[in-house]
């Protein structure tokens, strides 16, 4: 069983930055593919970025060049550095861990507004 706890969300002005963290409990964190998803009000949850167990990274087109996903296996933590934020990035951001099973965090709110 893996528990995921996201943090780092908040209110930021357009053009600003935030760094989200997702701390995982349990062992074998390094074996998990980790991903960030987001869900805006009235919309379906959408994939944002993935970092594989061997640290390959993939991004949704609309966040390429602005967001950076990374992981620290020693700390059992995955990060999402978000720069040049736009109002359309406003959403609840969720962390997902995937190996033989899939686990989700509870989410953290990101609001981009002036």
N, C-alpha and C positions, 0 to 999 in steps of 0.2 A: 504494500500500500504506500502511495506517495501523496503527501499533502503539499500543496503549492500556495504560497502567500505572496500576493502582489503588493507593491508599495510604490510611492513616488508620484502618484497622480496629483492633480491640482488644477488651479486656474492660472492660465498664462495668456499674455497678449499675443496677437498675431506676430509672427516673426521670432517668437521666443523659443526657449528650449526646456525640455524636461527629460529626466532619465528615470525610466521605470525599472524596478527590480522584481524578480520573482525568485523567492527562496524556496527550495525543495527539501522536504524531510526524507528520511530513508536512505538506503544505500544504492549504489550503482547509478548515481546521477549521470555519470559520464557515458552510460550506455543509452541514455534517452535522447531522442530527437526532441528539441524544444521549439516551441512556436509561440508567437503572439497573434492574437485575434482581437477584433474590436467590434462593438455593436453600438451603432448610433440610434437615437430615439426613433422608433417606428420603422427600423430597418433590420434586416437579418444580420446575424453575426458574419463577419468576413475575415478571411485570413490576411495577415499583414506581413509576416516574416517568419522564416524558419532558420534555425541553426542545427545542423545534423550532429550526430555523436562525434564525427570527425571534423567538426567545425566548418563545414561548408555552409555558406549563407545564401539565402534566396529572399527576394523582396517583391512585394506587390508593386506594380509599375508606378503608382501614384506616390509612393514614398521613397523610391530609389533616389539616392543622392541626398536625402534628408534624414533618413532613419538608419541607425546602425545597430544590429543585433550582435551580442557577444555573450560568452559564457565563461565562468570561472569554476572549474570542476572542484577545485580545492575548497570553495565556499558553497558548493551546491547551488549556485545562483546563475540566472540568466538575466541579461540586461537589454533594454531597448533605449538607446539614446535617440531622442527626437529633436531635431533642429528645424528651424524655419517653419514653425508650426502654423497651420492654417485653420480657419474656423471649421472647415470640413473634416479636420482630424478629431473634432469633438466626438467622444464616444466613451463607453466603458471598455477598458482594455483588459483582456484575459490572457493568461499564460496557460499553455498546454504542454504536457509531457507525454511522449508516446514511445512505447517499446512494444512489448507483447500486450500491454494494456494502455489505456488512455486516461489521463487525469487532467482535471481543470482546476484552476484557482477560482477565487470568488470575484475577482475583478477589481479594478481601480479606475476611478472617474478621471478623465482628462477633458477639461473645458478650455477651448481657445476662443477668447472673446476680448474685445476692447471695452 
